[in-house]
Amino acid sequence: MFTRRKFFQGTLIAAAMAVLFQPSAFAVQAKEQAALAMVKSIGDEAVATLADKSLSETQKQDRFEKFLDSSFDMKRIGRFVLGQYWRDASETEQTQFLKVFRDYMVTSYAEKIGSYSGENLEIKDATSLNDKESLVHSLITRPNGPPIKLDWRVRKTNDGEKIVDVIIEGISMAQTHRSEFASVVSQPGVGVEGLINKLKEQIKTASN
């Protein structure tokens, strides 16, 4: 009898602990709604910037640069895309890489500014990935082509919601960069310093 009572008491305690420590439905919904609101806000701003014919391409690039700095967790993304080589890099190389990677991303977006032709961003919904991250689902609708599926991985941070990955038609941009960078760093005699120099060359070429 004592053993059975002890068993039931233990079961009740375990169940209570599980309820206490799992995220509440309200907390999950609040996290998803915050991610949705954030993506919708920056999406509306991005489309408005691209469609504004009164702005020069340089002005649009400046806005996108600020948008990238404020909306993306570039440090977290940078560490992820460098992968295992982040730990091997010196502190100086880590700092240099984060700066160059950020400039590389700015340049990559800048190259697409001139190709805007009436695309719009349609926000769908969000799903919770874990206690800190949500995936916001959206579509890029185009006047002359089928829609493009675009998902945003949004993380709740101390500085608010930040984008940590963009997934286009199921392809993670962060994972793509990680694979590309690893293929460069792993080459004999290249390393992180060689990758930094290669990114600098690409930025310079794009700027010219």
C-alpha positions in Angstrom: 0.0 0.0 0.0 2.8 2.4 0.9 4.6 1.6 -2.3 1.6 2.2 -4.4 0.8 5.5 -2.7 4.4 6.6 -3.1 4.2 5.7 -6.8 1.1 7.8 -7.3 2.6 10.7 -5.4 5.7 10.5 -7.6 3.5 10.4 -10.8 1.5 13.5 -9.7 4.7 15.4 -8.9 6.2 14.5 -12.3 3.0 15.6 -14.0 2.9 18.9 -12.1 6.5 19.6 -13.0 5.9 18.9 -16.7 3.0 21.4 -16.7 5.0 24.0 -14.8 8.0 23.9 -17.0 6.5 23.5 -20.5 5.7 26.8 -22.4 2.1 27.8 -21.9 -0.1 28.0 -25.0 -0.4 31.8 -24.3 3.4 32.3 -24.3 3.8 30.3 -27.5 1.0 32.3 -29.2 2.5 35.6 -28.0 5.9 34.6 -29.4 4.4 33.7 -32.8 2.4 36.9 -32.9 5.5 39.0 -32.1 7.4 37.2 -34.9 4.6 37.8 -37.3 4.3 41.5 -36.5 8.1 42.0 -36.8 8.2 40.3 -40.3 5.1 42.2 -41.5 6.6 45.5 -40.4 9.9 45.0 -42.1 8.3 43.5 -45.2 6.0 46.5 -45.6 9.0 48.8 -45.2 11.1 46.9 -47.7 8.4 46.8 -50.4 7.6 50.5 -49.8 11.3 51.3 -50.2 11.7 49.3 -53.4 8.6 50.8 -54.9 9.5 54.4 -54.0 10.7 55.9 -57.4 11.8 59.1 -55.6 14.6 57.3 -54.0 17.9 56.6 -55.8 19.5 53.2 -55.6 22.1 54.6 -53.2 19.3 55.8 -50.9 17.6 52.5 -51.1 20.8 50.7 -50.3 21.3 52.9 -47.2 17.9 52.0 -46.0 18.5 48.3 -46.5 21.7 48.6 -44.7 19.9 50.0 -41.6 17.2 47.4 -42.0 19.8 44.6 -42.0 21.5 46.0 -38.9 18.3 46.5 -36.9 16.3 43.4 -38.0 18.9 40.6 -38.4 21.0 39.0 -35.6 24.2 39.3 -37.7 26.5 38.1 -34.9 24.6 34.9 -34.4 24.2 34.3 -38.2 27.9 35.0 -38.7 29.0 32.5 -36.0 26.6 29.9 -37.5 27.8 30.3 -41.1 31.5 30.0 -40.1 30.5 26.8 -38.3 33.3 24.8 -36.7 35.9 27.2 -37.9 34.6 29.9 -35.6 36.2 28.2 -32.6 39.5 27.8 -34.5 39.6 31.5 -35.5 41.5 34.1 -33.4 39.6 36.8 -31.7 40.9 39.3 -34.4 39.7 37.0 -37.2 36.3 36.6 -35.6 35.9 40.4 -35.4 37.1 40.9 -39.0 34.9 38.1 -40.3 31.7 39.5 -38.6 32.3 42.9 -40.2 33.2 41.5 -43.6 30.3 39.1 -43.6 27.9 41.9 -42.7 29.2 44.0 -45.6 29.0 41.0 -47.9 25.3 40.6 -47.0 24.6 44.3 -47.6 26.3 44.1 -51.0 24.3 40.9 -51.9 21.0 42.7 -51.1 22.1 45.9 -52.9 22.6 43.9 -56.1 18.9 42.9 -56.1 17.5 46.5 -55.6 17.6 47.4 -59.3 15.8 44.2 -60.3 12.6 45.0 -58.4 9.5 44.7 -60.7 6.4 45.0 -58.6 6.8 42.0 -56.2 4.8 42.0 -53.0 5.2 40.1 -49.7 2.2 38.3 -48.4 2.5 37.2 -44.7 0.7 33.9 -44.0 1.2 32.6 -40.4 3.8 31.4 -38.0 4.7 28.1 -36.2 6.7 27.8 -33.1 10.1 25.9 -33.4 11.2 26.1 -29.8 10.9 28.3 -26.7 12.8 31.1 -28.5 12.2 30.7 -32.2 9.3 30.9 -34.6 9.1 30.3 -38.4 7.1 32.9 -40.2 5.6 31.8 -43.5 5.1 34.1 -46.4 4.9 34.3 -50.2 6.5 36.7 -52.6 3.8 37.4 -55.2 5.0 38.4 -58.6 3.2 40.1 -61.5 4.9 38.0 -64.0 5.6 34.6 -62.4 4.5 32.1 -59.8 4.7 33.0 -56.1 7.9 32.2 -54.2 7.7 30.6 -50.8 9.7 32.6 -48.3 10.1 31.6 -44.6 11.7 33.7 -41.9 13.3 32.2 -38.8 12.8 34.7 -36.0 14.4 34.4 -32.6 13.3 36.2 -29.4 16.4 38.0 -28.0 17.1 40.6 -25.2 16.9 43.2 -28.0 13.5 42.0 -29.3 12.8 39.7 -32.3 15.6 39.2 -34.7 15.8 37.3 -38.0 18.4 34.5 -37.9 17.7 32.8 -41.2 15.8 33.3 -44.5 14.5 30.1 -46.2 13.6 30.4 -49.9 11.7 27.5 -51.4 12.9 25.3 -48.6 16.6 26.3 -49.0 18.2 27.9 -45.9 20.4 30.9 -46.8 22.4 30.5 -43.6 23.0 26.8 -44.3 23.9 27.6 -47.9 26.5 30.2 -46.8 27.8 27.8 -44.2 28.5 25.1 -46.8 30.0 27.6 -49.3 32.3 29.1 -46.6 33.4 25.7 -45.4 34.4 24.7 -48.9 36.7 27.8 -49.0 38.1 27.6 -45.4 38.9 23.9 -45.7 41.2 24.4 -48.7 44.9 24.0 -47.8 46.5 27.3 -46.9 43.3 29.3 -47.0 41.7 29.2 -43.6 39.5 31.9 -42.1 41.9 34.7 -43.1 41.7 33.5 -46.7 37.9 33.5 -46.6 37.9 37.0 -45.2 40.1 38.2 -48.1 37.9 36.4 -50.6 34.8 38.1 -49.3 36.5 41.5 -49.4 37.4 40.8 -53.1 33.7 40.0 -53.9 32.5 43.1 -52.1 35.0 45.2 -54.1 34.0 43.6 -57.4 30.3 44.2 -56.7 30.9 47.8 -55.7 32.7 48.5 -58.9 
